[in-house]
Amino acid sequence: MARVRKCDLVYSSTFVHCVHVDIRNFTATSWRRIIGVVPQDPVLFSGTIAENIAFGNSDATREEIEEAAREANCEFIWGMPDGFDTLSKFLSS
């Protein structure tokens, strides 16, 4: 899971500040480091729920995967017949 970063935007009559820096001073690269897009439609890759949660961190332990699910308010996973071992191909409509 990616870390959540907070950017407090402060609007004035002439420009926008982010983290007390005028955003006109950001390069495209530095701006992309502090913003993100969260799509409203979740995407699941083939594999299990656990593998999807651990995507990008092949060393994630089951404990870390479950903690990430808790932090994302995904308690429903524990109620699924195969829990974190549920294959995502069975979740598509």
Helices and strands as residue ranges (DSSP letters): E 9-11, E 16-18, E 21-22, G 23-25, H 28-34, H 49-53, H 62-71, G 75-79, G 83-85, G 88-90
